[in-house]
Structures are given as C-alpha cells and as structure tokens.
Amino acid sequence: METKISTLKLIYNILSTRQETKDDWLLTIKIVHDYEMVNAGIKNSEYYESLFEKRILTNLHSIIRDWRKVQQDNEHLRGDKWEERQKCSNNYKQEYTKNNQYEYSLFSKDDLESMAKMDL
C-alpha cells in the first residue's frame, strides 16, 4: 500500500533532517521530486514529461511556497540566510509600493473625484 504524505509534511521532514536544505529551495525541490518519482515508479528519463506534460509531480512553485511556509511557522527550520531573505523581500515590497502607488489606477485623482459626484 502506497502512503502519500502531504508536501508540507515532506518538506518539514526534509528540513528537519537535511541542514543544507534550509537555505536551498532548489535542493528541496530535487528531494521532493525524487521522493515522488520513487513512489510513482517514474524513471529519471521520464522526469520532464512527468513534471511538465503529465503534471504528476508537484508544481515547483507549490514546493517553494510550502518551503517558505514551513520555515515561517517553524523557527528551528530556518537557515542562516532566512533573516536576510526577509529583509530583501520587505525592502522590495516597500520600494515597489513607493514607486508604483498610482500605477494601477486607470483614472487620475481628479477624474475619480468627478466620477464620484456623478449621478448614475
């Protein structure tokens, strides 16, 4: 009987047992896909087909998202570069917001004010 565990649990186990994965999401993806390939009986030569065409293996972005979530929720599973990644991410968000605060508006502030006063 095949036992499938959730990607979150698998990543938690990987981060708990493999110190080098705490700062290496790419290695974590490799280990997750290796695990899935063994369980599904997928050969190495079928990797790309299984990932991109048949979509049997977990999506890369889902693994990265789960890797970040597990580290966010479990301090002891964070790597040496975790704080640095958080600072870079926050700096990017602040800079992006500051530079693009009006970018998504289809109308100017004056246009919006006049439309608000319109009788529809």
A tleap script that builds the chain and sets N, CA, C and O, in Angstrom:
source leaprc.protein.ff14SB
mol = sequence {
  NMET GLU THR LYS ILE SER THR LEU LYS LEU
  ILE TYR ASN ILE LEU SER THR ARG GLN GLU
  THR LYS ASP ASP TRP LEU LEU THR ILE LYS
  ILE VAL HIE ASP TYR GLU MET VAL ASN ALA
  GLY ILE LYS ASN SER GLU TYR TYR GLU SER
  LEU PHE GLU LYS ARG ILE LEU THR ASN LEU
  HIE SER ILE ILE ARG ASP TRP ARG LYS VAL
  GLN GLN ASP ASN GLU HIE LEU ARG GLY ASP
  LYS TRP GLU GLU ARG GLN LYS CYS SER ASN
  ASN TYR LYS GLN GLU TYR THR LYS ASN ASN
  GLN TYR GLU TYR SER LEU PHE SER LYS ASP
  ASP LEU GLU SER MET ALA LYS MET ASP CLEU
}
set mol.1.N position { 0.842 -1.180 0.000 }
set mol.1.CA position { 0.000 0.000 0.000 }
set mol.1.C position { 0.890 1.248 0.000 }
set mol.1.O position { 1.777 1.388 0.843 }
set mol.2.N position { 0.646 2.140 -0.945 }
set mol.2.CA position { 1.417 3.376 -1.051 }
set mol.2.C position { 0.879 4.398 -0.055 }
set mol.2.O position { -0.328 4.618 0.036 }
set mol.3.N position { 1.780 5.010 0.680 }
set mol.3.CA position { 1.395 6.040 1.623 }
set mol.3.C position { 1.878 7.377 1.095 }
set mol.3.O position { 3.081 7.606 0.978 }
set mol.4.N position { 0.955 8.246 0.779 }
set mol.4.CA position { 1.320 9.555 0.276 }
set mol.4.C position { 1.187 10.564 1.413 }
set mol.4.O position { 0.132 10.677 2.038 }
set mol.5.N position { 2.263 11.290 1.671 }
set mol.5.CA position { 2.203 12.326 2.704 }
set mol.5.C position { 2.112 13.678 2.018 }
set mol.5.O position { 2.511 13.827 0.863 }
set mol.6.N position { 1.590 14.651 2.728 }
set mol.6.CA position { 1.442 15.973 2.142 }
set mol.6.C position { 2.805 16.592 1.882 }
set mol.6.O position { 3.795 16.253 2.529 }
set mol.7.N position { 2.834 17.495 0.934 }
set mol.7.CA position { 4.082 18.181 0.609 }
set mol.7.C position { 4.597 18.959 1.813 }
set mol.7.O position { 5.805 19.013 2.041 }
set mol.8.N position { 3.694 19.565 2.588 }
set mol.8.CA position { 4.121 20.303 3.785 }
set mol.8.C position { 4.842 19.381 4.769 }
set mol.8.O position { 5.890 19.746 5.302 }
set mol.9.N position { 4.293 18.197 5.013 }
set mol.9.CA position { 4.922 17.249 5.940 }
set mol.9.C position { 6.254 16.749 5.395 }
set mol.9.O position { 7.228 16.601 6.132 }
set mol.10.N position { 6.277 16.494 4.095 }
set mol.10.CA position { 7.509 16.029 3.469 }
set mol.10.C position { 8.611 17.089 3.587 }
set mol.10.O position { 9.750 16.774 3.929 }
set mol.11.N position { 8.262 18.333 3.302 }
set mol.11.CA position { 9.243 19.421 3.397 }
set mol.11.C position { 9.676 19.622 4.841 }
set mol.11.O position { 10.853 19.871 5.102 }
set mol.12.N position { 8.752 19.519 5.776 }
set mol.12.CA position { 9.109 19.613 7.193 }
set mol.12.C position { 10.158 18.545 7.537 }
set mol.12.O position { 11.153 18.835 8.202 }
set mol.13.N position { 9.930 17.334 7.085 }
set mol.13.CA position { 10.871 16.235 7.349 }
set mol.13.C position { 12.223 16.477 6.674 }
set mol.13.O position { 13.274 16.207 7.257 }
set mol.14.N position { 12.186 16.983 5.455 }
set mol.14.CA position { 13.434 17.267 4.730 }
set mol.14.C position { 14.234 18.340 5.467 }
set mol.14.O position { 15.438 18.189 5.679 }
set mol.15.N position { 13.563 19.417 5.853 }
set mol.15.CA position { 14.256 20.498 6.560 }
set mol.15.C position { 14.767 20.041 7.922 }
set mol.15.O position { 15.790 20.535 8.396 }
set mol.16.N position { 14.074 19.113 8.545 }
set mol.16.CA position { 14.481 18.595 9.859 }
set mol.16.C position { 15.714 17.709 9.770 }
set mol.16.O position { 16.518 17.659 10.702 }
set mol.17.N position { 15.862 17.016 8.662 }
set mol.17.CA position { 16.935 16.025 8.561 }
set mol.17.C position { 18.099 16.439 7.659 }
set mol.17.O position { 19.177 15.849 7.728 }
set mol.18.N position { 17.890 17.439 6.823 }
set mol.18.CA position { 18.934 17.855 5.879 }
set mol.18.C position { 19.225 19.344 6.058 }
set mol.18.O position { 18.556 20.186 5.459 }
set mol.19.N position { 20.205 19.664 6.867 }
set mol.19.CA position { 20.562 21.050 7.201 }
set mol.19.C position { 20.763 21.910 5.951 }
set mol.19.O position { 20.364 23.075 5.929 }
set mol.20.N position { 21.372 21.350 4.925 }
set mol.20.CA position { 21.695 22.130 3.718 }
set mol.20.C position { 20.459 22.598 2.952 }
set mol.20.O position { 20.557 23.502 2.122 }
set mol.21.N position { 19.303 21.998 3.217 }
set mol.21.CA position { 18.085 22.406 2.506 }
set mol.21.C position { 17.448 23.664 3.103 }
set mol.21.O position { 16.573 24.268 2.482 }
set mol.22.N position { 17.876 24.056 4.291 }
set mol.22.CA position { 17.267 25.214 4.955 }
set mol.22.C position { 17.506 26.513 4.192 }
set mol.22.O position { 16.718 27.451 4.312 }
set mol.23.N position { 18.569 26.578 3.421 }
set mol.23.CA position { 18.849 27.755 2.599 }
set mol.23.C position { 18.883 27.417 1.107 }
set mol.23.O position { 19.367 28.213 0.302 }
set mol.24.N position { 18.374 26.250 0.739 }
set mol.24.CA position { 18.470 25.807 -0.654 }
set mol.24.C position { 17.141 25.217 -1.118 }
set mol.24.O position { 16.914 24.012 -1.002 }
set mol.25.N position { 16.266 26.074 -1.644 }
set mol.25.CA position { 14.963 25.593 -2.094 }
set mol.25.C position { 15.088 24.677 -3.307 }
set mol.25.O position { 14.254 23.794 -3.505 }
set mol.26.N position { 16.118 24.879 -4.116 }
set mol.26.CA position { 16.297 24.043 -5.299 }
set mol.26.C position { 16.613 22.594 -4.915 }
set mol.26.O position { 16.098 21.661 -5.530 }
set mol.27.N position { 17.454 22.411 -3.903 }
set mol.27.CA position { 17.746 21.068 -3.410 }
set mol.27.C position { 16.482 20.443 -2.817 }
set mol.27.O position { 16.247 19.245 -2.972 }
set mol.28.N position { 15.680 21.251 -2.146 }
set mol.28.CA position { 14.426 20.747 -1.584 }
set mol.28.C position { 13.504 20.258 -2.696 }
set mol.28.O position { 12.879 19.206 -2.556 }
set mol.29.N position { 13.410 20.992 -3.787 }
set mol.29.CA position { 12.600 20.559 -4.934 }
set mol.29.C position { 13.106 19.217 -5.453 }
set mol.29.O position { 12.317 18.313 -5.727 }
set mol.30.N position { 14.414 19.094 -5.585 }
set mol.30.CA position { 15.006 17.843 -6.077 }
set mol.30.C position { 14.624 16.672 -5.182 }
set mol.30.O position { 14.238 15.611 -5.672 }
set mol.31.N position { 14.731 16.865 -3.875 }
set mol.31.CA position { 14.435 15.776 -2.935 }
set mol.31.C position { 12.949 15.418 -2.970 }
set mol.31.O position { 12.599 14.238 -2.943 }
set mol.32.N position { 12.077 16.422 -3.029 }
set mol.32.CA position { 10.633 16.162 -3.116 }
set mol.32.C position { 10.325 15.386 -4.386 }
set mol.32.O position { 9.592 14.397 -4.345 }
set mol.33.N position { 10.869 15.818 -5.502 }
set mol.33.CA position { 10.602 15.133 -6.764 }
set mol.33.C position { 11.211 13.737 -6.780 }
set mol.33.O position { 10.608 12.813 -7.326 }
set mol.34.N position { 12.393 13.563 -6.194 }
set mol.34.CA position { 12.979 12.216 -6.096 }
set mol.34.C position { 12.043 11.283 -5.327 }
set mol.34.O position { 11.804 10.148 -5.741 }
set mol.35.N position { 11.518 11.777 -4.201 }
set mol.35.CA position { 10.587 11.001 -3.379 }
set mol.35.C position { 9.335 10.627 -4.193 }
set mol.35.O position { 8.902 9.475 -4.192 }
set mol.36.N position { 8.769 11.618 -4.880 }
set mol.36.CA position { 7.554 11.369 -5.661 }
set mol.36.C position { 7.812 10.403 -6.817 }
set mol.36.O position { 6.971 9.563 -7.138 }
set mol.37.N position { 8.981 10.534 -7.432 }
set mol.37.CA position { 9.305 9.648 -8.554 }
set mol.37.C position { 9.445 8.196 -8.091 }
set mol.37.O position { 8.963 7.280 -8.758 }
set mol.38.N position { 10.100 7.991 -6.957 }
set mol.38.CA position { 10.246 6.627 -6.425 }
set mol.38.C position { 8.868 6.048 -6.105 }
set mol.38.O position { 8.579 4.903 -6.452 }
set mol.39.N position { 8.019 6.835 -5.445 }
set mol.39.CA position { 6.679 6.344 -5.078 }
set mol.39.C position { 5.798 6.055 -6.285 }
set mol.39.O position { 4.966 5.148 -6.246 }
set mol.40.N position { 5.978 6.819 -7.353 }
set mol.40.CA position { 5.141 6.640 -8.542 }
set mol.40.C position { 5.790 5.710 -9.572 }
set mol.40.O position { 5.184 5.408 -10.600 }
set mol.41.N position { 7.011 5.258 -9.303 }
set mol.41.CA position { 7.700 4.380 -10.256 }
set mol.41.C position { 8.132 5.096 -11.520 }
set mol.41.O position { 8.160 4.502 -12.598 }
set mol.42.N position { 8.468 6.366 -11.394 }
set mol.42.CA position { 8.874 7.169 -12.546 }
set mol.42.C position { 10.392 7.092 -12.699 }
set mol.42.O position { 11.135 7.267 -11.733 }
set mol.43.N position { 10.838 6.827 -13.927 }
set mol.43.CA position { 12.270 6.759 -14.218 }
set mol.43.C position { 12.824 8.174 -14.377 }
set mol.43.O position { 12.089 9.109 -14.696 }
set mol.44.N position { 14.139 8.318 -14.149 }
set mol.44.CA position { 14.790 9.619 -14.332 }
set mol.44.C position { 14.583 10.159 -15.743 }
set mol.44.O position { 14.439 11.367 -15.932 }
set mol.45.N position { 14.570 9.281 -16.719 }
set mol.45.CA position { 14.393 9.702 -18.115 }
set mol.45.C position { 12.981 10.241 -18.383 }
set mol.45.O position { 12.747 10.876 -19.411 }
set mol.46.N position { 12.045 9.992 -17.465 }
set mol.46.CA position { 10.665 10.460 -17.632 }
set mol.46.C position { 10.366 11.711 -16.807 }
set mol.46.O position { 9.216 12.140 -16.713 }
set mol.47.N position { 11.409 12.294 -16.210 }
set mol.47.CA position { 11.220 13.428 -15.290 }
set mol.47.C position { 10.486 14.601 -15.947 }
set mol.47.O position { 9.454 15.043 -15.442 }
set mol.48.N position { 11.005 15.102 -17.059 }
set mol.48.CA position { 10.414 16.289 -17.683 }
set mol.48.C position { 8.983 16.031 -18.149 }
set mol.48.O position { 8.110 16.886 -18.000 }
set mol.49.N position { 8.757 14.877 -18.700 }
set mol.49.CA position { 7.401 14.513 -19.131 }
set mol.49.C position { 6.454 14.463 -17.931 }
set mol.49.O position { 5.318 14.931 -18.007 }
set mol.50.N position { 6.931 13.893 -16.828 }
set mol.50.CA position { 6.097 13.765 -15.625 }
set mol.50.C position { 5.822 15.105 -14.968 }
set mol.50.O position { 4.763 15.300 -14.370 }
set mol.51.N position { 6.762 16.025 -15.073 }
set mol.51.CA position { 6.602 17.341 -14.454 }
set mol.51.C position { 5.808 18.295 -15.332 }
set mol.51.O position { 4.865 18.929 -14.859 }
set mol.52.N position { 6.175 18.404 -16.604 }
set mol.52.CA position { 5.609 19.442 -17.454 }
set mol.52.C position { 4.435 18.987 -18.323 }
set mol.52.O position { 3.524 19.773 -18.587 }
set mol.53.N position { 4.444 17.746 -18.763 }
set mol.53.CA position { 3.372 17.294 -19.651 }
set mol.53.C position { 2.258 16.566 -18.886 }
set mol.53.O position { 1.086 16.926 -18.990 }
set mol.54.N position { 2.630 15.563 -18.137 }
set mol.54.CA position { 1.629 14.778 -17.409 }
set mol.54.C position { 1.260 15.419 -16.073 }
set mol.54.O position { 0.213 15.115 -15.502 }
set mol.55.N position { 2.114 16.297 -15.583 }
set mol.55.CA position { 1.896 17.016 -14.322 }
set mol.55.C position { 1.623 16.068 -13.149 }
set mol.55.O position { 0.718 16.289 -12.344 }
set mol.56.N position { 2.426 15.016 -13.081 }
set mol.56.CA position { 2.316 14.050 -11.998 }
set mol.56.C position { 3.037 14.561 -10.758 }
set mol.56.O position { 2.578 14.367 -9.633 }
set mol.57.N position { 4.174 15.216 -10.981 }
set mol.57.CA position { 4.994 15.708 -9.873 }
set mol.57.C position { 4.473 17.057 -9.383 }
set mol.57.O position { 3.865 17.814 -10.140 }
set mol.58.N position { 4.718 17.343 -8.116 }
set mol.58.CA position { 4.259 18.593 -7.521 }
set mol.58.C position { 4.879 19.790 -8.228 }
set mol.58.O position { 6.073 19.803 -8.526 }
set mol.59.N position { 4.060 20.780 -8.487 }
set mol.59.CA position { 4.488 22.009 -9.152 }
set mol.59.C position { 5.639 22.660 -8.384 }
set mol.59.O position { 5.626 22.701 -7.154 }
set mol.60.N position { 6.619 23.159 -9.103 }
set mol.60.CA position { 7.787 23.799 -8.496 }
set mol.60.C position { 7.398 24.941 -7.568 }
set mol.60.O position { 7.938 25.066 -6.469 }
set mol.61.N position { 6.469 25.763 -8.006 }
set mol.61.CA position { 6.051 26.921 -7.211 }
set mol.61.C position { 5.349 26.499 -5.924 }
set mol.61.O position { 5.480 27.165 -4.897 }
set mol.62.N position { 4.616 25.413 -5.976 }
set mol.62.CA position { 3.961 24.906 -4.765 }
set mol.62.C position { 4.989 24.447 -3.746 }
set mol.62.O position { 4.830 24.677 -2.548 }
set mol.63.N position { 6.041 23.800 -4.221 }
set mol.63.CA position { 7.094 23.347 -3.314 }
set mol.63.C position { 7.792 24.543 -2.677 }
set mol.63.O position { 8.037 24.546 -1.471 }
set mol.64.N position { 8.112 25.547 -3.469 }
set mol.64.CA position { 8.776 26.745 -2.936 }
set mol.64.C position { 7.870 27.438 -1.917 }
set mol.64.O position { 8.326 27.851 -0.851 }
set mol.65.N position { 6.596 27.562 -2.248 }
set mol.65.CA position { 5.637 28.203 -1.341 }
set mol.65.C position { 5.539 27.435 -0.017 }
set mol.65.O position { 5.526 28.038 1.056 }
set mol.66.N position { 5.470 26.107 -0.102 }
set mol.66.CA position { 5.407 25.279 1.108 }
set mol.66.C position { 6.715 25.350 1.895 }
set mol.66.O position { 6.689 25.364 3.125 }
set mol.67.N position { 7.851 25.395 1.211 }
set mol.67.CA position { 9.165 25.512 1.856 }
set mol.67.C position { 9.215 26.794 2.686 }
set mol.67.O position { 9.679 26.791 3.826 }
set mol.68.N position { 8.726 27.895 2.095 }
set mol.68.CA position { 8.698 29.172 2.823 }
set mol.68.C position { 7.734 29.114 4.006 }
set mol.68.O position { 8.046 29.619 5.084 }
set mol.69.N position { 6.580 28.510 3.814 }
set mol.69.CA position { 5.564 28.415 4.865 }
set mol.69.C position { 6.076 27.607 6.048 }
set mol.69.O position { 5.902 28.012 7.198 }
set mol.70.N position { 6.700 26.477 5.777 }
set mol.70.CA position { 7.230 25.636 6.861 }
set mol.70.C position { 8.274 26.410 7.651 }
set mol.70.O position { 8.296 26.335 8.880 }
set mol.71.N position { 9.141 27.155 6.967 }
set mol.71.CA position { 10.155 27.932 7.669 }
set mol.71.C position { 9.547 29.108 8.425 }
set mol.71.O position { 10.015 29.461 9.507 }
set mol.72.N position { 8.525 29.704 7.870 }
set mol.72.CA position { 7.855 30.820 8.548 }
set mol.72.C position { 7.234 30.345 9.864 }
set mol.72.O position { 7.294 31.050 10.872 }
set mol.73.N position { 6.648 29.169 9.852 }
set mol.73.CA position { 5.945 28.644 11.022 }
set mol.73.C position { 6.850 27.916 12.023 }
set mol.73.O position { 6.436 27.655 13.153 }
set mol.74.N position { 8.067 27.590 11.620 }
set mol.74.CA position { 8.971 26.793 12.463 }
set mol.74.C position { 10.367 27.406 12.471 }
set mol.74.O position { 11.187 27.117 11.599 }
set mol.75.N position { 10.624 28.245 13.452 }
set mol.75.CA position { 11.910 28.955 13.519 }
set mol.75.C position { 13.108 28.024 13.459 }
set mol.75.O position { 14.118 28.355 12.837 }
set mol.76.N position { 13.011 26.872 14.094 }
set mol.76.CA position { 14.151 25.960 14.137 }
set mol.76.C position { 14.493 25.352 12.776 }
set mol.76.O position { 15.535 24.712 12.631 }
set mol.77.N position { 13.631 25.545 11.782 }
set mol.77.CA position { 13.889 25.019 10.441 }
set mol.77.C position { 14.379 26.097 9.472 }
set mol.77.O position { 14.523 25.847 8.275 }
set mol.78.N position { 14.632 27.286 9.993 }
set mol.78.CA position { 15.136 28.378 9.160 }
set mol.78.C position { 16.650 28.268 9.020 }
set mol.78.O position { 17.357 27.883 9.951 }
set mol.79.N position { 17.117 28.616 7.839 }
set mol.79.CA position { 18.549 28.594 7.596 }
set mol.79.C position { 19.220 29.891 8.006 }
set mol.79.O position { 18.573 30.816 8.497 }
set mol.80.N position { 20.524 29.944 7.796 }
set mol.80.CA position { 21.309 31.124 8.164 }
set mol.80.C position { 20.918 32.357 7.354 }
set mol.80.O position { 21.090 33.483 7.821 }
set mol.81.N position { 20.400 32.158 6.160 }
set mol.81.CA position { 20.072 33.281 5.273 }
set mol.81.C position { 18.608 33.714 5.361 }
set mol.81.O position { 18.184 34.590 4.607 }
set mol.82.N position { 17.832 33.119 6.265 }
set mol.82.CA position { 16.399 33.399 6.338 }
set mol.82.C position { 16.126 34.868 6.625 }
set mol.82.O position { 15.331 35.498 5.927 }
set mol.83.N position { 16.774 35.420 7.642 }
set mol.83.CA position { 16.569 36.834 8.005 }
set mol.83.C position { 16.914 37.746 6.832 }
set mol.83.O position { 16.185 38.693 6.538 }
set mol.84.N position { 18.010 37.459 6.178 }
set mol.84.CA position { 18.443 38.262 5.035 }
set mol.84.C position { 17.397 38.230 3.917 }
set mol.84.O position { 17.107 39.256 3.302 }
set mol.85.N position { 16.831 37.042 3.658 }
set mol.85.CA position { 15.782 36.929 2.625 }
set mol.85.C position { 14.558 37.745 2.999 }
set mol.85.O position { 13.945 38.371 2.135 }
set mol.86.N position { 14.192 37.747 4.283 }
set mol.86.CA position { 13.030 38.513 4.738 }
set mol.86.C position { 13.259 40.011 4.552 }
set mol.86.O position { 12.369 40.730 4.099 }
set mol.87.N position { 14.450 40.473 4.903 }
set mol.87.CA position { 14.769 41.892 4.745 }
set mol.87.C position { 14.738 42.306 3.281 }
set mol.87.O position { 14.200 43.359 2.940 }
set mol.88.N position { 15.312 41.480 2.420 }
set mol.88.CA position { 15.309 41.778 0.986 }
set mol.88.C position { 13.883 41.822 0.443 }
set mol.88.O position { 13.539 42.693 -0.356 }
set mol.89.N position { 13.072 40.888 0.879 }
set mol.89.CA position { 11.687 40.833 0.432 }
set mol.89.C position { 10.915 42.071 0.886 }
set mol.89.O position { 10.180 42.670 0.101 }
set mol.90.N position { 11.082 42.451 2.148 }
set mol.90.CA position { 10.391 43.636 2.667 }
set mol.90.C position { 10.882 44.908 1.995 }
set mol.90.O position { 10.082 45.797 1.701 }
set mol.91.N position { 12.178 45.011 1.747 }
set mol.91.CA position { 12.719 46.185 1.052 }
set mol.91.C position { 12.136 46.292 -0.350 }
set mol.91.O position { 11.789 47.383 -0.802 }
set mol.92.N position { 12.028 45.157 -1.038 }
set mol.92.CA position { 11.462 45.155 -2.379 }
set mol.92.C position { 10.010 45.605 -2.348 }
set mol.92.O position { 9.595 46.430 -3.162 }
set mol.93.N position { 9.234 45.065 -1.410 }
set mol.93.CA position { 7.814 45.437 -1.309 }
set mol.93.C position { 7.651 46.930 -1.050 }
set mol.93.O position { 6.822 47.589 -1.678 }
set mol.94.N position { 8.447 47.459 -0.121 }
set mol.94.CA position { 8.354 48.886 0.206 }
set mol.94.C position { 8.747 49.748 -0.983 }
set mol.94.O position { 8.070 50.731 -1.287 }
set mol.95.N position { 9.817 49.395 -1.648 }
set mol.95.CA position { 10.290 50.165 -2.799 }
set mol.95.C position { 9.283 50.100 -3.941 }
set mol.95.O position { 9.007 51.110 -4.589 }
set mol.96.N position { 8.738 48.920 -4.187 }
set mol.96.CA position { 7.763 48.748 -5.256 }
set mol.96.C position { 6.511 49.567 -4.980 }
set mol.96.O position { 5.996 50.244 -5.870 }
set mol.97.N position { 6.026 49.504 -3.755 }
set mol.97.CA position { 4.822 50.250 -3.380 }
set mol.97.C position { 5.057 51.752 -3.502 }
set mol.97.O position { 4.204 52.481 -4.009 }
set mol.98.N position { 6.207 52.206 -3.040 }
set mol.98.CA position { 6.525 53.629 -3.085 }
set mol.98.C position { 6.583 54.133 -4.523 }
set mol.98.O position { 6.082 55.217 -4.821 }
set mol.99.N position { 7.184 53.361 -5.403 }
set mol.99.CA position { 7.376 53.792 -6.791 }
set mol.99.C position { 6.157 53.576 -7.665 }
set mol.99.O position { 6.065 54.173 -8.737 }
set mol.100.N position { 5.232 52.755 -7.249 }
set mol.100.CA position { 4.110 52.384 -8.115 }
set mol.100.C position { 2.757 52.624 -7.468 }
set mol.100.O position { 1.793 51.931 -7.790 }
set mol.101.N position { 2.665 53.575 -6.577 }
set mol.101.CA position { 1.408 53.741 -5.850 }
set mol.101.C position { 0.236 54.149 -6.737 }
set mol.101.O position { -0.913 53.883 -6.385 }
set mol.102.N position { 0.493 54.782 -7.868 }
set mol.102.CA position { -0.611 55.189 -8.748 }
set mol.102.C position { -0.613 54.422 -10.064 }
set mol.102.O position { -1.429 54.704 -10.941 }
set mol.103.N position { 0.267 53.482 -10.208 }
set mol.103.CA position { 0.435 52.799 -11.479 }
set mol.103.C position { -0.807 52.036 -11.920 }
set mol.103.O position { -1.081 51.961 -13.118 }
set mol.104.N position { -1.562 51.473 -10.993 }
set mol.104.CA position { -2.693 50.636 -11.360 }
set mol.104.C position { -3.990 51.409 -11.564 }
set mol.104.O position { -4.993 50.822 -11.971 }
set mol.105.N position { -3.995 52.682 -11.297 }
set mol.105.CA position { -5.210 53.460 -11.462 }
set mol.105.C position { -5.426 53.788 -12.935 }
set mol.105.O position { -4.516 54.259 -13.617 }
set mol.106.N position { -6.625 53.537 -13.411 }
set mol.106.CA position { -6.951 53.868 -14.792 }
set mol.106.C position { -7.306 55.346 -14.943 }
set mol.106.O position { -7.305 55.892 -16.046 }
set mol.107.N position { -7.606 55.972 -13.825 }
set mol.107.CA position { -8.061 57.355 -13.855 }
set mol.107.C position { -7.213 58.208 -12.915 }
set mol.107.O position { -6.659 57.714 -11.933 }
set mol.108.N position { -7.126 59.482 -13.233 }
set mol.108.CA position { -6.411 60.398 -12.350 }
set mol.108.C position { -7.262 60.650 -11.107 }
set mol.108.O position { -8.443 60.303 -11.065 }
set mol.109.N position { -6.652 61.250 -10.114 }
set mol.109.CA position { -7.360 61.559 -8.874 }
set mol.109.C position { -8.550 62.484 -9.154 }
set mol.109.O position { -9.631 62.290 -8.599 }
set mol.110.N position { -8.348 63.489 -10.015 }
set mol.110.CA position { -9.436 64.421 -10.369 }
set mol.110.C position { -10.581 63.696 -11.069 }
set mol.110.O position { -11.749 63.956 -10.781 }
set mol.111.N position { -10.249 62.784 -11.990 }
set mol.111.CA position { -11.277 62.022 -12.695 }
set mol.111.C position { -12.099 61.183 -11.715 }
set mol.111.O position { -13.323 61.112 -11.823 }
set mol.112.N position { -11.428 60.561 -10.775 }
set mol.112.CA position { -12.124 59.737 -9.784 }
set mol.112.C position { -13.064 60.566 -8.936 }
set mol.112.O position { -14.181 60.148 -8.633 }
set mol.113.N position { -12.591 61.774 -8.545 }
set mol.113.CA position { -13.436 62.658 -7.723 }
set mol.113.C position { -14.661 63.112 -8.499 }
set mol.113.O position { -15.762 63.146 -7.950 }
set mol.114.N position { -14.485 63.460 -9.767 }
set mol.114.CA position { -15.645 63.902 -10.561 }
set mol.114.C position { -16.603 62.754 -10.835 }
set mol.114.O position { -17.815 62.966 -10.872 }
set mol.115.N position { -16.088 61.540 -11.028 }
set mol.115.CA position { -16.972 60.383 -11.242 }
set mol.115.C position { -17.753 60.064 -9.980 }
set mol.115.O position { -18.900 59.624 -10.060 }
set mol.116.N position { -17.153 60.278 -8.818 }
set mol.116.CA position { -17.835 60.014 -7.544 }
set mol.116.C position { -19.021 60.954 -7.379 }
set mol.116.O position { -20.008 60.604 -6.732 }
set mol.117.N position { -18.928 62.144 -7.960 }
set mol.117.CA position { -20.003 63.137 -7.835 }
set mol.117.C position { -21.099 62.953 -8.882 }
set mol.117.O position { -22.147 63.594 -8.798 }
set mol.118.N position { -20.871 62.091 -9.859 }
set mol.118.CA position { -21.838 61.890 -10.949 }
set mol.118.C position { -23.078 61.204 -10.433 }
set mol.118.O position { -23.022 60.388 -9.514 }
set mol.119.N position { -24.167 61.537 -11.020 }
set mol.119.CA position { -25.446 60.908 -10.703 }
set mol.119.C position { -25.646 59.764 -11.696 }
set mol.119.O position { -25.899 60.005 -12.876 }
set mol.120.N position { -25.536 58.545 -11.233 }
set mol.120.CA position { -25.638 57.396 -12.136 }
set mol.120.C position { -26.979 56.796 -12.121 }
set mol.120.O position { -27.226 55.819 -12.828 }
savepdb mol mol.pdb
quit
